[in-house]
Amino acid sequence: MELTVLGGSAAGPNPGQGCSGYLVHSGQTRVVLDLGPGTLPELRKHANFRTLDGIVVSHLHVDHWLDLLALRFALTYNPVPPPGPIPLWLPPGGCTLLNRLAGAIADSAQASAYFSVLDVREFDPAGELSIGDLRLRFQSTVHYVPCWAIRVSNGRDGDLFYTADTGPAADLADFALDSSVVVAEGTVQIDSKEDISTRGHLTPEEAALLARRANAEFLVLSHLWAENNPFAALAACQEAFGGSVELGVPGLTIRWGQTIERQIGGC
């Protein structure tokens, strides 16, 4: 399996870095987990955006889906058209959101077909989603809106676990257990005064503890503000995890099967 980071910023883009977005590649299957603002240009470096097998959105905060609008324009007006609509899997309530957006952006004659370049569906968080070579399962997190962590498997290599946005009270370690690679957010600084039972984000140390309890081999620390010193966050995370940790920066690619390797850059 292969993971490529498309963006790793928190609620707003950092300089030179978009928000949440991750390309997962297995066999001939390419699936994107979240497509936040600023991630579509990075996606185009690594995959043909016209032929994705699916896009799955973890929750409906704008920093996890805004480039769906940019993708819609690219698919609609690019001189090389897509072969067909791209499957888009939204969390519960997502279809209503897109319909409201279409009504606000397009005139009444166009609104019903505004997102016709996307095959829009909602996933069942209690079920399993099969997309080509990949199987995805979901676990609810503790966040400020309904949100689901995602576990991705191809049945051969070790699994990928993506926390999406979550606070520590979600206790996702059992759901993530024995995943090879964990992508965890680490948005909050350790001196946060927010109630831990309702806090919707992790500290870098909490991200490390989750990955350690999950027995992960590799941790990608993501969803960070540039103003919060990501390299200090990385150092704290490395100390707490004790294994391999990388910052989730655009172009970081992790491949694993028998072994795990990483690279920074394009294709």
Buried (B, 14 or more C-beta within 10 A) or exposed (E): BBBBBBBBBBBBBBEEBBBBBBBBBBEEBBBBBBBBBBBBBBBEBBBEBBEBBBBBBBBBBEBBBBBBBBBBEBBEEEEEEBEEEBBBBBBBEBBEBBBEBBEEEBEEEEBEEBBBBBBBBBBEBEEEBEBBBBBBBBBBBBBEEBBBBBBBBBEEBBBBBBBBBBBBEBBBBEBBBEBBBBBBBBBBBEEEEEEEEEBBBBBBBBBBBBBBBBBBBBBBBBBBBBEBEBEEBBEBBBEBBEBBBBBBBBBBBBBBBEEBEBEEEEE
